[in-house]
Amino acid sequence: MRDKEKSVMTTHCYLEKDGKYLMLHRISKKNDVNKDKWIGIGGHFEEGESPEECLCREVYEETGYRLRSWKFRGIVTFTQEGYGTEYMCLYTSEEFEGIPRECDEGKLEWIPKEKLTELNMWPGDRIFNKLIRENAPFFSLKLSYKGDDLVEAVLNGKALTAVEGE
């Protein structure tokens, strides 16, 4: 169950360079809903933060990079039995600077875009990754889970089939 004191709003960012995304293999945190999954960079809003402030803070805390610019790509609504609802602001960035550092939440690794499908990811992450890679216009995606199983995906108000995200 999500910590009641954490915001239901989060940010998620894919840093991109040389045809690769910086991915986080979540192997370090205890009681982690993302345990052993590969995800982008991000986290929960702190009190009073805007989406952009949360984005920049989370990227810096987890990677050591400071974003110079970013694109707001979409809103993702997650629901999961026993977890509740989370609203994620999804971003990409090709312009950042700084000295990379280790992340206390897992292992950071630059992964070629064409290799993303080989990673242990949430099924819904595959859908929004595909939308980003295809440079889809700003979107709203709702993903509903029972455990690790994606039971519903709705893009811009229209139901998707599971295979559309692969």
C-alpha positions in Angstrom: 0.0 0.0 0.0 1.3 3.5 -0.9 2.4 5.6 2.0 -0.6 7.8 2.9 1.7 10.8 3.3 3.0 10.7 -0.2 1.3 12.7 -2.9 -0.8 10.8 -5.5 1.0 12.9 -8.1 4.4 11.8 -9.5 6.8 12.6 -12.3 8.5 10.2 -14.6 11.3 11.1 -17.1 13.2 9.3 -19.8 16.6 11.0 -20.3 17.8 10.3 -23.8 21.1 10.4 -25.6 22.8 8.5 -28.4 19.6 6.4 -29.1 19.4 5.3 -25.5 17.3 5.9 -22.4 18.6 6.1 -18.9 16.7 3.4 -17.1 16.6 2.5 -13.4 16.6 -1.2 -12.4 14.7 -1.1 -9.0 16.7 -3.5 -6.9 17.6 -1.6 -3.8 14.4 -0.4 -1.9 12.5 -2.6 0.5 8.7 -3.0 0.1 9.0 -1.5 -3.5 6.0 -1.8 -5.8 8.5 -1.6 -8.6 10.9 -4.3 -7.2 13.0 -5.8 -10.0 11.4 -3.7 -12.7 13.1 -1.3 -15.1 11.6 2.2 -15.0 12.4 5.8 -15.9 13.5 8.4 -13.4 11.1 10.2 -11.1 9.0 10.2 -8.0 6.4 11.8 -5.8 5.6 15.5 -5.6 6.6 17.2 -2.4 4.3 19.8 -0.7 3.9 22.9 -2.9 5.9 21.6 -5.9 4.9 22.1 -9.5 5.3 19.2 -11.9 8.4 20.8 -13.3 10.0 21.4 -9.9 9.3 17.8 -8.9 10.7 16.5 -12.2 13.9 18.5 -11.9 14.4 17.6 -8.2 13.8 13.9 -8.8 16.1 13.7 -11.8 18.9 15.4 -9.9 18.4 13.3 -6.7 18.4 10.0 -8.6 21.0 10.7 -11.3 23.1 13.8 -10.5 22.0 15.4 -13.8 20.3 18.8 -14.0 17.7 19.2 -16.8 18.2 22.1 -19.2 15.0 21.4 -21.0 12.2 18.8 -21.2 9.0 17.8 -23.1 5.8 17.1 -21.2 4.6 14.0 -23.1 1.4 12.9 -21.3 -0.5 12.1 -18.2 -0.7 8.5 -17.0 -3.3 7.4 -14.5 -2.4 4.2 -12.6 -4.8 2.1 -10.5 -3.9 -1.0 -8.7 -5.7 -3.2 -6.2 -4.3 -2.5 -2.7 -2.3 0.5 -3.9 -4.8 3.1 -5.0 -4.5 5.7 -7.8 -1.4 7.6 -8.9 -1.3 10.4 -11.5 2.0 10.5 -13.3 3.3 13.4 -15.4 5.4 11.8 -18.1 8.4 13.7 -19.6 11.4 13.2 -21.9 14.7 15.2 -21.9 17.6 15.3 -24.3 19.2 18.3 -22.7 20.9 17.8 -19.3 24.2 18.3 -17.7 26.1 17.2 -14.6 28.1 14.4 -13.2 26.2 11.1 -13.0 26.0 9.4 -9.6 24.8 6.1 -8.2 21.1 5.9 -7.2 20.1 4.5 -3.8 16.9 3.0 -5.4 18.7 0.7 -7.9 21.1 0.6 -10.8 21.1 3.2 -13.5 22.0 2.0 -17.0 21.8 3.5 -20.5 19.7 1.1 -22.6 19.3 1.2 -26.4 15.7 2.0 -27.3 15.4 -1.1 -29.4 16.4 -3.2 -26.3 13.6 -1.8 -24.0 11.3 -4.7 -24.9 13.8 -7.2 -23.4 13.6 -5.6 -20.0 11.4 -6.6 -17.1 8.9 -3.7 -17.2 5.4 -3.1 -16.2 3.1 -4.0 -19.2 1.7 -0.4 -19.2 5.2 1.1 -19.4 5.6 -0.7 -22.7 2.6 1.2 -24.0 3.8 4.7 -23.0 7.3 3.9 -24.1 6.0 3.0 -27.6 4.0 6.2 -27.7 7.1 8.2 -26.8 9.3 6.4 -29.3 6.6 7.1 -32.0 6.6 10.7 -31.0 2.8 10.6 -30.3 1.2 13.9 -29.5 0.3 14.7 -25.8 -1.8 11.8 -24.4 -3.8 10.6 -21.5 -3.3 7.0 -20.6 -5.1 5.0 -17.9 -3.6 1.8 -16.8 -5.4 -0.5 -14.3 -3.6 -3.4 -12.6 -4.4 -6.4 -10.5 -1.0 -7.3 -9.0 1.4 -7.3 -11.9 -1.3 -8.0 -14.5 -2.5 -5.1 -16.7 -6.3 -5.5 -16.8 -7.2 -2.3 -18.6 -5.5 0.3 -20.8 -7.4 3.3 -22.1 -5.6 5.8 -24.4 -7.3 9.2 -24.8 -10.7 7.7 -23.8 -10.5 4.6 -26.0 -9.8 1.1 -24.8 -6.6 -0.6 -26.0 -5.8 -4.3 -26.4 -2.7 -5.5 -24.6 -0.8 -6.2 -27.8 -0.9 -2.5 -28.8 1.8 -1.7 -26.3 4.3 -4.2 -27.5 
